């Protein structure tokens, strides 16, 4: 059994430590669950010192892993980033005028940072009655437009949960890959097909909620603009 002895320390000092890390629970394991250990408050400063020592030691050995603040700050903020063209492939029905207006507005804003291409693919292009056949047909349509030298980001409800800072880092990382462009893929009503899942370089989710393709597109395009303002150190993101 282990005990969490640093709740106030993490809260006030902004440390985020993985739940599966021994540092999350401190450094004292309990051998017997029936004999809990209660630490007097006067010892907290000593264990806080031990915690900082272990974190600094870990950071020296693993410089790419950062625990400070939220662990989610963009590593490229204020730096020069290679601006790759962005392409957005969306599988879905014809968009409502309001959604298209918002998308066009953010594409216009993004143009000062990079070129953006918005491509909509028809859902169920061959009018298949079988769901698996529909997914396969949509998969073929998407893959026909994905270039071999593109950095492919698949939006999926089972993908990695990212925040705005991580989206900015993702754009910066893509610029270091040698790719010609970044392509974001938003799937149809039944998700992505096998070929795209195998081809994708990154799989992310925009929310823990399930979003339809129009809402997902609006969220994505706004977050791309927000990501670039983070990279440029501008005041849009707080």
Buried (B, 14 or more C-beta within 10 A) or exposed (E): EEBEBBEEBBEEEEBEBEEEEEBBBBEEEEEEEEEEEEEEEEEBEEBBEBBEEBBEEBBEEEEEEBBEEEBEBBEBBEEEBEEBBBBBBBBBBEBEEEBBEBBEEBBEBBEEBBEBEBEBBBBBBEEBEEEEEBBBBBBBBBBEEBEEEBBBBBBBBEBEEBEBBBBBBBBBBBBEBEBEBBBBBBBBBBBBBEBBBEBBBBBBBBEEEEBEBBBBBBBBBBBBBBBBBBBBEEEEBE
